[in-house]
Amino acid sequence: MAAITPAFPMTWGRRVVLAFGVPVCLLLVAYTGFDLVANFGEGKYAVSYTLPAGAKSLTLSDASGQVTIKQAAVSQATLTGTARYSLIRSTVTEHTSGGRTTIGNHCPLTLVGDCELDATVSVPVGMPVSASTGGGNASVTGATGPVTLSSGGGDLSADHVSGLLSLNTSGGNIQATAITAPTLTASSGGGDITADGVSSGTFTANTSGGNIQATVSSARVTAGSGGGDIQIVFTSVPLNVHVYTSGGNITVVLPANAVKYDVSASTAGGGVSDRLHLDTSSKNVITATSGGGHITLCQSNSGHC
């Protein structure tokens, strides 16, 4: 009797695929099942903490949740909120050294499930604060001390802040309102940046692809986008303005007065409309560059050209 040939003979190549493919499939199945169990095993607990009397600054690290910072009439900073975890309870840690206090949330399981610390922080007048979150939103209100907010992708907002201010998100939007900080730096990996009523001495805004829209009275402004539109309205005369975008439109509106500007404007594909009083020897410098959009420069008190 003739031997029957298998429909799918076990060639060397198929043996290699089975040798590597089967373990990978089993790992994926195990991971999916463990992730499902972790989601069903989520827990949470309330967190309340008062910083030591000698604490001079606060750093909130790896919160991964929502963070709210506000200045209050208190002598010691406080943190209240909710910690979330999966299967194994997380640990909120605190370390103080040299007047610097760091608070973090540690989860034994980080690859699956939930690990977040939603926190509201109240700080005394002038206390420096730094907060980072893996992807949640963060906001600060009324702070007079230096503030640094960063997020892995959430939105950031700041309102009535007079201390040095730095806002950095990997992909979310940024909103800044009534900022009198000496320096305001806003950076996004792709979101929009909106600033209203900024009177910082130096204002820097950068986004990889979003739009920038600002009303400012800053002396020095740098705004750049990887491709979005930029509109800057000045309520006072600036000294140095540098605006650039890879492909969007640029609009710069300056106060309607007799001030003259040293202007350099160029675009690779759009047009340039320059309605400013010009003087190449002026100390007031405007530089605008676009990879393909239109550039509009004007002096007007209406807020638009």
Residue frames relative to the residue before (quaternion, step in Angstrom):
aa qw qx qy qz dx dy dz
M 1.0000 0.0000 0.0000 0.0000 0.00 0.00 0.00
A 0.4512 -0.6964 0.4879 0.2709 3.60 -0.94 0.92
A 0.5037 -0.6489 0.4819 0.3049 3.54 -1.09 0.78
I 0.3995 -0.7066 0.5348 0.2346 3.55 -1.10 0.80
T 0.3148 -0.7582 0.5447 0.1712 3.59 -0.75 1.06
P 0.4710 -0.6801 0.4722 0.3044 3.65 -0.74 0.96
A 0.5569 -0.6133 0.4437 0.3418 3.57 -1.10 0.72
F 0.7747 0.1562 -0.0795 0.6075 3.58 1.12 -0.69
P 0.1679 -0.8203 0.5379 0.0978 3.61 0.17 1.20
M 0.4781 -0.6800 0.4820 0.2769 3.59 -1.07 0.79
T 0.0799 -0.8051 0.5877 -0.0041 3.52 0.07 1.30
W 0.6843 -0.4696 0.3532 0.4317 3.56 -1.33 0.21
G 0.6540 0.5290 -0.3162 0.4386 3.58 0.96 -0.84
R 0.6724 0.4891 -0.3029 0.4657 3.58 0.97 -0.84
R 0.6074 0.5402 -0.3582 0.4593 3.57 1.09 -0.63
V 0.6385 0.5205 -0.3239 0.4651 3.60 1.02 -0.81
V 0.6463 0.5222 -0.3170 0.4572 3.58 0.96 -0.90
L 0.6677 0.4925 -0.3009 0.4703 3.57 0.94 -0.88
A 0.6464 0.5474 -0.3236 0.4217 3.57 0.96 -0.88
F 0.7560 0.3492 -0.1985 0.5168 3.57 1.01 -0.80
G 0.6768 0.5408 -0.3000 0.3994 3.56 0.98 -0.83
V 0.6496 0.5356 -0.3261 0.4298 3.58 0.94 -0.86
P 0.6734 0.4732 -0.3263 0.4649 3.67 0.81 -0.83
V 0.6332 0.5301 -0.3361 0.4529 3.59 1.02 -0.80
C 0.6537 0.5112 -0.3122 0.4625 3.58 0.94 -0.88
L 0.6495 0.5131 -0.3147 0.4646 3.56 0.99 -0.84
L 0.6416 0.5180 -0.3232 0.4642 3.58 1.01 -0.78
L 0.6496 0.5151 -0.3159 0.4614 3.57 0.98 -0.83
V 0.6473 0.5093 -0.3152 0.4714 3.55 0.98 -0.83
A 0.6589 0.5086 -0.3046 0.4630 3.57 0.97 -0.89
Y 0.6543 0.5130 -0.3137 0.4586 3.59 0.96 -0.89
T 0.6562 0.5133 -0.3143 0.4551 3.57 0.93 -0.92
G 0.6668 0.4980 -0.3036 0.4639 3.56 0.96 -0.85
F 0.6603 0.5052 -0.3080 0.4625 3.57 0.98 -0.85
D 0.6320 0.5304 -0.3250 0.4622 3.55 1.06 -0.79
L 0.6338 0.5290 -0.3205 0.4646 3.56 1.02 -0.80
V 0.6554 0.4989 -0.3047 0.4782 3.57 0.96 -0.89
A 0.6458 0.5314 -0.3201 0.4451 3.58 1.00 -0.87
N 0.6446 0.5211 -0.3224 0.4573 3.58 1.02 -0.77
F 0.6656 0.4756 -0.3005 0.4904 3.57 1.05 -0.73
G 0.7237 0.4426 -0.2416 0.4712 3.58 1.17 -0.56
E 0.3212 0.7660 -0.5031 0.2388 3.60 1.12 0.53
G 0.0300 -0.7935 0.6079 0.0007 3.54 -1.10 0.78
K 0.1270 -0.7851 0.6003 0.0845 3.57 -1.27 0.16
Y 0.0161 -0.7849 0.6190 0.0226 3.55 -1.26 0.39
A 0.5488 -0.6312 0.4467 0.3176 3.55 -1.19 0.62
V 0.1658 -0.7727 0.6082 0.0743 3.54 -1.13 0.77
S 0.0861 0.7756 -0.6209 0.0738 3.57 -0.96 0.89
Y 0.1048 0.8120 -0.5587 0.1323 3.54 -0.67 1.10
T 0.1678 -0.7571 0.6247 0.0910 3.55 -1.10 0.82
L 0.4300 -0.7165 0.4859 0.2562 3.56 -0.74 1.05
P 0.6057 -0.5526 0.4168 0.3925 3.60 -1.16 0.52
A 0.6322 -0.5649 0.3771 0.3728 3.55 -1.16 0.62
G 0.7069 0.4712 -0.2665 0.4552 3.60 1.10 -0.60
A 0.4505 0.7011 -0.4531 0.3166 3.59 1.25 0.00
K 0.1697 -0.8110 0.5567 0.0590 3.56 -0.81 1.05
S 0.7875 0.0843 -0.0698 0.6065 3.62 1.24 -0.24
L 0.2180 -0.7760 0.5820 0.1072 3.55 -1.25 0.50
T 0.0659 -0.7617 0.6441 0.0269 3.54 -1.05 0.92
L 0.1211 -0.7699 0.6250 0.0438 3.54 -0.79 1.08
S 0.0400 -0.8493 0.5253 -0.0343 3.57 -0.28 1.27
D 0.8661 0.1005 -0.0797 0.4832 3.54 -1.22 0.68
A 0.1805 0.8079 -0.5406 0.1500 3.57 0.91 0.88
S 0.1209 -0.8517 0.4939 0.1268 3.58 1.03 -0.89
G 0.6757 0.4351 -0.3094 0.5084 3.60 1.23 0.15
Q 0.6973 -0.3963 0.3504 0.4837 3.54 -1.15 -0.72
V 0.1014 -0.8064 0.5823 0.0217 3.59 -0.88 0.96
T 0.0418 -0.7807 0.6234 -0.0057 3.56 -0.90 1.00
I 0.0620 -0.7958 0.6023 0.0006 3.57 -0.75 1.08
K 0.0815 0.7909 -0.6021 0.0734 3.55 -0.92 0.92
Q 0.4076 -0.6809 0.5467 0.2671 3.53 -1.18 0.59
A 0.0256 -0.8106 0.5842 -0.0318 3.55 -0.94 0.89
A 0.5643 -0.5846 0.4594 0.3588 3.55 -1.31 0.29
V 0.3638 0.7038 -0.5145 0.3281 3.54 0.46 1.28
S 0.4384 -0.6891 0.5104 0.2693 3.56 -1.22 0.49
Q 0.7694 0.1922 -0.1120 0.5988 3.58 1.25 -0.49
A 0.4973 -0.6636 0.4731 0.2977 3.55 -0.99 0.85
T 0.1229 -0.7856 0.6035 0.0595 3.56 -1.12 0.71
L 0.1433 -0.7602 0.6273 0.0900 3.54 -1.26 0.55
T 0.0350 0.7686 -0.6379 0.0332 3.55 -0.91 0.95
G 0.2915 0.7701 -0.5346 0.1901 3.56 -1.09 0.56
T 0.4755 -0.6440 0.5231 0.2924 3.52 -1.30 -0.46
A 0.2079 -0.7567 0.6098 0.1111 3.56 -0.92 0.99
R 0.1236 -0.7896 0.5994 0.0450 3.56 -0.97 0.91
Y 0.0067 0.8029 -0.5930 0.0603 3.56 -1.05 0.81
S 0.3190 -0.7221 0.5750 0.2151 3.56 -1.34 0.12
L 0.8662 0.0521 -0.1000 0.4868 3.55 -0.96 1.07
I 0.8133 0.1043 -0.0309 0.5716 3.60 0.58 -1.12
R 0.5066 -0.6870 0.4360 0.2851 3.56 -0.73 1.12
S 0.4206 -0.7050 0.5186 0.2390 3.55 -0.97 0.91
T 0.3028 -0.7312 0.5791 0.1955 3.54 -1.34 0.18
V 0.2413 -0.7435 0.6080 0.1391 3.55 -0.81 1.05
T 0.1406 -0.8298 0.5392 0.0293 3.55 -0.51 1.23
E 0.0963 -0.7745 0.6234 0.0476 3.56 -1.23 0.59
H 0.0397 0.7844 -0.6174 0.0443 3.53 -0.98 0.89
T 0.0640 -0.7929 0.6060 0.0029 3.56 -0.86 1.03
S 0.1409 0.7708 -0.6076 0.1295 3.53 -0.86 1.03
G 0.8487 0.0465 -0.0577 0.5237 3.55 -0.82 0.99
G 0.6996 -0.4654 0.2690 0.4707 3.56 1.09 0.65
R 0.6309 0.5101 -0.3342 0.4796 3.60 1.28 -0.05
T 0.1243 -0.7987 0.5875 0.0383 3.56 -0.74 1.09
T 0.0887 -0.7836 0.6144 0.0258 3.56 -0.95 0.99
I 0.0770 -0.7853 0.6142 0.0132 3.56 -0.86 1.00
G 0.0461 0.8063 -0.5865 0.0620 3.57 -0.89 0.95
N 0.3266 -0.7189 0.5778 0.2064 3.53 -1.31 0.24
H 0.0897 -0.8201 0.5652 0.0054 3.59 -0.50 1.21
C 0.0935 -0.7846 0.6124 0.0237 3.55 -0.86 1.08
P 0.4720 -0.6766 0.4813 0.2962 3.63 -0.83 0.92
L 0.7434 0.2795 -0.1720 0.5829 3.57 1.13 -0.71
T 0.0181 -0.8388 0.5431 -0.0331 3.58 -0.48 1.18
L 0.6390 0.5533 -0.3309 0.4195 3.59 1.17 -0.46
V 0.7803 0.1969 -0.1116 0.5831 3.59 1.14 -0.50
G 0.7854 0.3619 -0.2363 0.4431 3.53 -1.30 0.33
D 0.6550 -0.5270 0.4143 0.3487 3.50 -1.37 -0.40
C 0.1001 0.7621 -0.6371 0.0567 3.54 -1.11 0.73
E 0.2673 0.7793 -0.5094 0.2486 3.56 0.01 1.30
L 0.1151 -0.7407 0.6528 0.1091 3.50 -1.33 0.42
D 0.1458 -0.7605 0.6303 0.0560 3.54 -0.47 1.26
A 0.0311 0.8480 -0.5210 0.0927 3.57 -0.46 1.19
T 0.1468 -0.7238 0.6660 0.1053 3.50 -1.25 0.69
V 0.1070 -0.8170 0.5666 -0.0013 3.55 -0.65 1.18
S 0.1157 -0.7630 0.6336 0.0543 3.56 -0.93 0.98
V 0.0693 -0.8244 0.5616 -0.0104 3.58 -0.69 1.10
P 0.5380 -0.6094 0.4665 0.3487 3.58 -1.17 0.53
V 0.7024 -0.4498 0.3435 0.4317 3.55 -1.31 0.22
G 0.8614 0.1851 -0.1426 0.4511 3.56 -0.94 0.95
M 0.4940 0.6724 -0.4436 0.3271 3.64 1.18 -0.10
P 0.4107 -0.6936 0.5326 0.2580 3.63 -0.88 0.90
V 0.0461 -0.7988 0.5996 -0.0136 3.57 -0.98 0.91
S 0.0231 -0.7658 0.6427 0.0047 3.54 -1.08 0.85
A 0.0353 0.8056 -0.5884 0.0589 3.58 -0.81 0.99
S 0.0445 -0.7822 0.6213 0.0096 3.56 -0.99 0.90
T 0.0516 -0.7887 0.6125 0.0059 3.53 -1.03 0.84
G 0.5638 -0.6560 0.3889 0.3171 3.54 -0.94 0.90
G 0.8247 -0.1095 0.0916 0.5472 3.58 1.03 -0.66
G 0.5477 0.6315 -0.3933 0.3828 3.57 1.26 -0.09
N 0.5887 -0.5558 0.4477 0.3796 3.54 -1.34 0.12
A 0.0902 -0.7826 0.6135 0.0553 3.57 -1.22 0.49
S 0.0298 -0.8040 0.5937 -0.0122 3.56 -1.06 0.77
V 0.1038 -0.7668 0.6298 0.0678 3.55 -1.25 0.52
T 0.0576 -0.8012 0.5955 -0.0136 3.53 -1.01 0.91
G 0.8888 0.1127 -0.0773 0.4374 3.54 -1.04 0.90
A 0.4193 0.7277 -0.4653 0.2793 3.61 1.18 0.23
T 0.2261 -0.7734 0.5793 0.1232 3.56 -1.04 0.84
G 0.6377 0.4881 -0.3296 0.4965 3.59 1.28 -0.16
P 0.6861 -0.4652 0.3457 0.4397 3.61 -1.26 0.17
V 0.0579 -0.7986 0.5990 -0.0061 3.58 -0.98 0.91
T 0.0385 -0.7647 0.6431 0.0082 3.55 -1.05 0.93
L 0.0182 -0.7862 0.6173 -0.0202 3.57 -0.73 1.11
S 0.0591 0.7880 -0.6111 0.0459 3.57 -0.97 0.87
S 0.0457 -0.7940 0.6062 -0.0057 3.54 -1.11 0.75
G 0.5175 -0.6542 0.4645 0.2974 3.52 -1.14 0.67
G 0.8225 -0.1159 0.0731 0.5520 3.59 1.23 -0.13
G 0.5493 0.6313 -0.3924 0.3818 3.58 1.26 -0.05
D 0.5939 -0.5504 0.4467 0.3805 3.54 -1.37 0.07
L 0.1865 -0.7668 0.6061 0.0992 3.56 -1.18 0.67
S 0.0079 0.7969 -0.6041 0.0048 3.56 -1.08 0.72
A 0.0680 -0.7774 0.6251 0.0162 3.53 -1.18 0.71
D 0.0261 -0.8109 0.5831 -0.0433 3.55 -0.91 0.97
H 0.8504 -0.0325 -0.0149 0.5249 3.58 -0.84 1.05
V 0.3330 0.7216 -0.5228 0.3085 3.55 0.73 1.15
S 0.1362 -0.8183 0.5561 0.0506 3.58 -0.84 0.98
G 0.5811 0.5533 -0.3842 0.4566 3.60 1.26 -0.06
L 0.6902 -0.4308 0.3509 0.4636 3.58 -1.25 0.25
L 0.0809 -0.8408 0.5348 -0.0224 3.58 -0.72 1.07
S 0.0069 0.7796 -0.6250 0.0394 3.55 -0.92 1.05
L 0.0415 -0.7967 0.6020 -0.0331 3.58 -0.75 1.12
N 0.0869 0.8129 -0.5638 0.1172 3.58 -0.65 1.11
T 0.0875 0.7862 -0.6060 0.0840 3.59 -0.70 1.11
S 0.5191 -0.6738 0.4355 0.2947 3.56 -1.01 0.81
G 0.8506 -0.0091 0.0198 0.5254 3.59 1.11 -0.43
G 0.5810 0.6137 -0.3709 0.3851 3.59 1.22 -0.19
N 0.5921 -0.5478 0.4514 0.3815 3.52 -1.39 -0.10
I 0.2293 -0.7553 0.5988 0.1356 3.56 -1.27 0.47
Q 0.0475 -0.7811 0.6225 -0.0052 3.55 -0.95 0.99
A 0.0120 0.7911 -0.6102 0.0417 3.58 -0.74 1.09
T 0.0140 -0.8168 0.5742 -0.0542 3.56 -0.77 1.09
A 0.8577 0.0248 -0.0423 0.5117 3.56 -1.01 0.92
I 0.2674 0.7755 -0.5154 0.2481 3.57 0.78 1.08
T 0.0640 -0.8011 0.5950 0.0067 3.58 -0.77 1.07
A 0.2965 0.7734 -0.5050 0.2427 3.56 1.23 0.39
P 0.5805 -0.5796 0.4280 0.3793 3.62 -1.06 0.62
T 0.7941 0.0596 -0.0057 0.6048 3.56 1.08 -0.82
L 0.0455 -0.7709 0.6352 0.0120 3.55 -0.96 0.95
T 0.0233 -0.7827 0.6214 -0.0267 3.55 -0.80 1.12
A 0.0089 0.7975 -0.6013 0.0477 3.57 -0.75 1.09
S 0.0523 0.8099 -0.5775 0.0882 3.57 -0.75 1.08
S 0.0028 -0.7967 0.6038 -0.0258 3.57 -0.93 0.95
G 0.4978 -0.6729 0.4693 0.2813 3.54 -1.09 0.74
G 0.8319 -0.0885 0.0552 0.5451 3.59 1.21 -0.14
G 0.5814 0.6032 -0.3682 0.4032 3.57 1.25 -0.17
D 0.6052 -0.5407 0.4411 0.3832 3.54 -1.38 0.00
I 0.2030 -0.7442 0.6224 0.1325 3.55 -1.25 0.57
T 0.0099 -0.7950 0.6051 -0.0427 3.55 -0.73 1.14
A 0.0127 0.7952 -0.6042 0.0495 3.57 -0.79 1.05
D 0.0204 -0.8037 0.5935 -0.0381 3.55 -0.85 1.01
G 0.8367 0.1086 -0.1008 0.5272 3.56 -0.74 1.04
V 0.3311 0.7373 -0.5158 0.2839 3.58 0.96 0.87
S 0.0074 -0.8013 0.5979 -0.0210 3.57 -0.77 1.03
S 0.2403 0.7747 -0.5370 0.2318 3.56 1.08 0.76
G 0.5752 -0.5872 0.4374 0.3648 3.55 -1.14 0.60
T 0.7824 0.0906 -0.0284 0.6155 3.55 1.08 -0.85
F 0.0378 -0.7905 0.6110 -0.0198 3.56 -0.81 1.05
T 0.0040 -0.7971 0.6017 -0.0506 3.56 -0.71 1.17
A 0.0340 0.7988 -0.5972 0.0641 3.58 -0.79 1.06
N 0.0584 0.7953 -0.5983 0.0782 3.56 -0.84 1.03
T 0.0512 0.7732 -0.6307 0.0422 3.56 -1.02 0.87
S 0.5283 -0.6695 0.4265 0.3012 3.55 -0.99 0.85
G 0.8469 -0.0130 0.0291 0.5309 3.58 1.08 -0.56
G 0.5804 0.6140 -0.3685 0.3878 3.58 1.23 -0.19
N 0.5848 -0.5571 0.4562 0.3736 3.52 -1.38 -0.16
I 0.2019 -0.7457 0.6196 0.1391 3.54 -1.28 0.46
Q 0.0561 0.7792 -0.6206 0.0682 3.54 -0.84 1.03
A 0.1110 0.8241 -0.5388 0.1349 3.58 -0.60 1.11
T 0.1474 -0.7175 0.6715 0.1124 3.50 -1.31 0.63
V 0.0795 0.8432 -0.5124 0.1420 3.56 -0.34 1.27
S 0.1619 -0.7328 0.6429 0.1532 3.50 -1.39 0.22
S 0.3099 0.7737 -0.4812 0.2716 3.52 1.07 0.88
A 0.5138 -0.6533 0.4637 0.3069 3.56 -1.12 0.68
R 0.8007 0.1453 -0.0479 0.5791 3.58 1.00 -0.82
V 0.0176 0.8058 -0.5867 0.0784 3.54 -0.72 1.15
T 0.0103 -0.7550 0.6557 -0.0019 3.52 -1.03 0.93
A 0.0619 0.8003 -0.5906 0.0829 3.59 -0.69 1.09
G 0.0626 0.8166 -0.5681 0.0804 3.56 -0.77 1.03
S 0.0518 -0.7901 0.6106 0.0143 3.55 -1.10 0.77
G 0.5141 -0.6579 0.4654 0.2938 3.53 -1.13 0.69
G 0.8289 -0.1018 0.0627 0.5464 3.58 1.22 -0.15
G 0.5870 0.6041 -0.3646 0.3970 3.58 1.25 -0.17
D 0.6093 -0.5347 0.4382 0.3882 3.54 -1.38 0.01
I 0.1581 -0.7711 0.6102 0.0897 3.55 -1.22 0.58
Q 0.0353 0.7783 -0.6258 0.0375 3.55 -0.90 0.97
I 0.0087 -0.7917 0.6093 -0.0424 3.57 -0.66 1.15
V 0.0888 -0.7771 0.6227 0.0235 3.56 -0.79 1.08
F 0.1918 -0.7962 0.5683 0.0789 3.57 -0.68 1.13
T 0.2395 -0.7652 0.5830 0.1311 3.54 -0.99 0.91
S 0.7447 0.1811 -0.1687 0.6198 3.58 1.35 0.07
V 0.6197 -0.5723 0.3866 0.3728 3.57 -1.21 0.43
P 0.2537 -0.7761 0.5570 0.1519 3.63 -0.72 1.01
L 0.4680 -0.6593 0.5122 0.2897 3.52 -1.32 0.35
N 0.8166 -0.0076 0.0558 0.5745 3.56 0.90 -0.92
V 0.0068 0.7969 -0.6015 0.0564 3.57 -0.73 1.10
H 0.0057 0.7832 -0.6205 0.0403 3.57 -0.83 1.04
V 0.0445 0.8078 -0.5790 0.1015 3.56 -0.45 1.27
Y 0.1089 0.8024 -0.5780 0.1012 3.59 -0.83 0.95
T 0.0182 0.7746 -0.6318 0.0205 3.55 -1.17 0.70
S 0.5406 -0.6550 0.4244 0.3140 3.56 -1.03 0.74
G 0.8493 -0.0188 0.0334 0.5266 3.60 1.08 -0.54
G 0.5948 0.6050 -0.3609 0.3872 3.59 1.22 -0.22
N 0.6063 -0.5368 0.4407 0.3874 3.53 -1.38 -0.11
I 0.2085 -0.7617 0.6021 0.1174 3.56 -1.21 0.57
T 0.0157 0.7721 -0.6350 0.0196 3.55 -0.96 0.94
V 0.0066 -0.7813 0.6236 -0.0270 3.57 -0.79 1.05
V 0.0864 -0.7971 0.5977 0.0016 3.56 -0.66 1.18
L 0.1039 -0.8075 0.5806 0.0064 3.57 -0.71 1.14
P 0.6476 -0.5327 0.3562 0.4121 3.61 -1.13 0.50
A 0.4510 -0.6819 0.5108 0.2658 3.56 -1.09 0.78
N 0.3673 0.6866 -0.5498 0.3023 3.57 -0.25 1.33
A 0.6873 -0.5136 0.3376 0.3871 3.56 -1.29 -0.14
V 0.3997 0.7297 -0.4758 0.2852 3.62 1.24 0.06
K 0.2350 -0.7681 0.5837 0.1187 3.55 -1.00 0.91
Y 0.2287 -0.7932 0.5584 0.0816 3.56 -1.14 0.74
D 0.3571 -0.6586 0.6181 0.2383 3.48 -1.30 0.61
V 0.0408 -0.8591 0.5074 -0.0542 3.57 -0.21 1.32
S 0.0078 -0.7447 0.6673 0.0083 3.51 -1.18 0.82
A 0.1032 0.8049 -0.5694 0.1313 3.59 -0.41 1.25
S 0.1285 0.7952 -0.5816 0.1134 3.58 -0.83 0.99
T 0.0258 -0.7828 0.6217 0.0032 3.55 -1.14 0.69
A 0.4859 -0.7024 0.4465 0.2667 3.56 -0.98 0.84
G 0.8393 0.1641 -0.0658 0.5141 3.59 1.12 -0.50
G 0.6996 0.4581 -0.2786 0.4723 3.59 1.10 -0.54
G 0.5585 -0.5804 0.4585 0.3755 3.54 -1.27 -0.43
V 0.3245 -0.7210 0.5785 0.2004 3.55 -1.33 0.30
S 0.0578 -0.7669 0.6390 0.0137 3.55 -0.87 1.04
D 0.0043 0.8214 -0.5647 0.0806 3.55 -0.28 1.33
R 0.0593 0.8119 -0.5741 0.0875 3.56 -0.35 1.27
L 0.3813 0.7105 -0.4896 0.3318 3.56 0.93 0.98
H 0.4995 -0.5683 0.5365 0.3739 3.54 -1.34 0.25
L 0.1779 -0.8452 0.5023 0.0422 3.56 -0.51 1.21
D 0.1434 0.7427 -0.6464 0.0998 3.51 -1.21 0.75
T 0.3556 -0.7799 0.4777 0.1926 3.58 -0.39 1.24
S 0.6676 0.4768 -0.3059 0.4832 3.60 1.23 -0.26
S 0.4365 0.7186 -0.4488 0.3029 3.60 1.28 0.00
K 0.4490 -0.6749 0.5183 0.2725 3.56 -1.14 0.64
N 0.6143 0.5140 -0.3398 0.4929 3.59 1.30 -0.19
V 0.0619 -0.8530 0.5162 -0.0450 3.55 -0.22 1.35
I 0.0656 -0.7763 0.6267 0.0167 3.56 -0.98 0.96
T 0.0051 0.7817 -0.6231 0.0263 3.59 -0.82 1.04
A 0.0480 0.8004 -0.5929 0.0744 3.58 -0.71 1.11
T 0.0268 0.8071 -0.5850 0.0747 3.57 -0.79 1.07
S 0.0012 -0.7897 0.6133 -0.0167 3.57 -0.95 0.91
G 0.4738 -0.6852 0.4821 0.2712 3.53 -1.09 0.73
G 0.8393 -0.0522 0.0411 0.5396 3.59 1.20 -0.19
G 0.6147 0.5735 -0.3487 0.4144 3.59 1.22 -0.21
H 0.6093 -0.5327 0.4396 0.3895 3.53 -1.37 -0.08
I 0.2061 -0.7564 0.6093 0.1192 3.56 -1.19 0.64
T 0.0159 -0.7955 0.6049 -0.0310 3.55 -0.78 1.07
L 0.0068 -0.7844 0.6185 -0.0449 3.57 -0.76 1.12
C 0.1553 0.8007 -0.5644 0.1270 3.57 -0.80 0.97
Q 0.3264 -0.6914 0.6010 0.2330 3.53 -1.38 0.20
S 0.2274 0.7687 -0.5506 0.2330 3.54 -0.51 1.24
N 0.3493 -0.7301 0.5496 0.2071 3.57 -1.16 0.65
S 0.5553 0.6293 -0.3801 0.3888 3.58 1.28 0.02
G 0.5234 -0.6474 0.4084 0.3743 3.58 1.24 -0.25
H 0.7717 0.1784 -0.1516 0.5913 3.59 1.26 0.06
C 0.5355 -0.6373 0.4623 0.3055 3.55 -1.28 0.48
